[in-house]
């Protein structure tokens, strides 16, 4: 059995699939927020209109607000 056909390596290959969104930089502070259904619906509408992930949508919405204030 070669390295590439070994079951453990096959599992690792599956785990390395490309993820959506920007490449992780290791910079920034992760936060968790809870959104009420009406606010989440607004974020989801933004996601649909701009073809971005929810986290990216929240970053863009916050950045837009910060540049205006």
N, C-alpha and C positions, 0 to 999 in steps of 0.2 A: 504494500500500500504506500503510495507516495504522499508527500506532505499535502498536496492540493486535494487529494481524494480522501484524506483522513476525516472522519466525521466531525472532529472538533474544528478543524480548519474550515469545513463547509459551513458550520454554524457561524464562525467568525465572519465569513464572507457575506452572509446574509445580514449580519448586524452592521455592516459597513455601508449600507445603502445611503444614497444622497438624501439629505433632509431639506425641507423647505426653509426659506428665509435666508438671511445673511449668515455667512460663516461665523461661528463663535469666535470672539476675540479674547475672551477671558477678562475683559474689562467691563466695568459697570457693576451696579449693585442689583441683584435680582430682587424683585418685589412680587408679592401676590396680592391681588385685589379681588373683591367680590363685587359683581355688578348685578343690579336688579334687572329683571327681564326687559323692561323698557329701554334701559341704557344699553344692555347687551344687544338688543335688536338694532339700535343705532350703530353700534360697532360692526355688527354683521352686515348691515347695509353698506357701510363704508368698505368692508372687506369685499363684498360682491362688486361694488363699483370700481375698485382700484386693483383687484386681483392680488391682494396681499394676505398674509396670515393675520390672525387676531393680534398676536404680540406686535407685529410690525404696524398694524393699524393703530393700536394704542400709542405706540411711539410717535407715529406721524401726527396723530390728533394732538398729543401733548406738545410736540415741537411746534405745530402750527399755532396753538394757543399761546405758548410762551413767546413766540416771535411777535405776536400781536399785542402783548401786554407788557 
